[in-house]
């Protein structure tokens, strides 16, 4: 029983993480289309900061 509960929890956590990542990627695409372009270093810094606040 514990294995089923743990597996379900892991899948939910992974799904949430993937949805958050795709949300950030969508925001990045929207920014690029609007002409708000960041360097790769700036983009990773922004994502790291947002992830800190999400956790």
N, C-alpha and C positions, 0 to 999 in steps of 0.2 A: 504494500500500500504506500509506504513512504517513497518508494522509487517513482510511483505514478505521480504523486503530489510534487516531488522534486522536479521531475521531468516537465510537468505542466508549468511550474513556476519558472523554470529556466526558459521555456519557450515563450512565455508571456514577457519575461524580461528582455529576451532577445528581440521579440517583435517590437516592443516599446523602443528599444535602442535603434532598431532599423528605421522605424517611423520618424524618430527624432532626427536621425542622420539625413533621411530623404527630405525632411522639412527644411533642414539647413541648406541642402543642395538646391532645393527649389528656390529658396530665398536668394541664394547666390546667383542662380540663373536669372531671376527677376532683376537683381541689381545690375548684372551685366547688360541685360536688354535695355535697362533704363540709363545706361552709360556710367553707372557707378562701379568702376572697375578697381579691384584691389590686387596688389601683388600676391604671389602665393604665400609669402611669409605673413603678410597682413591677414589674409584669409584664414590661415591656420591659427593665428593668434585670436582672431575673432571667434572662431569655432571653439577653441579651447576655453575662452572666457565664458561663452554661452553654456558650454557643457558643465563647467564648474557651478554655474548658477542653477542648472537643471538638477544636479545631484544634490 
